[in-house]
Amino acid sequence: MKLIKNLVVTATLATAAFGMVGCSNMSKQDRNTAVGAGAGAVIGGVLTGGSAVGTVGGAAVGGVVGNQVKTTN
């Protein structure tokens, strides 16, 4: 039962983060931040066995990394 709860929490956070990517008025840096946060949430959740702290921590780290990615136009 705990595994299902953890998967739902992780999937919800990832879906919310990836949903923001579709906003047309976001800059590339904003989109990279959202994608990084979503990916970080999923990876953090998986690596910590679905821990809420791991999921949120992963989202935070992923968001920072995504924000700092340099893109060429």
Beta strands, then each sheet from edge to edge (+ up, - down):
end
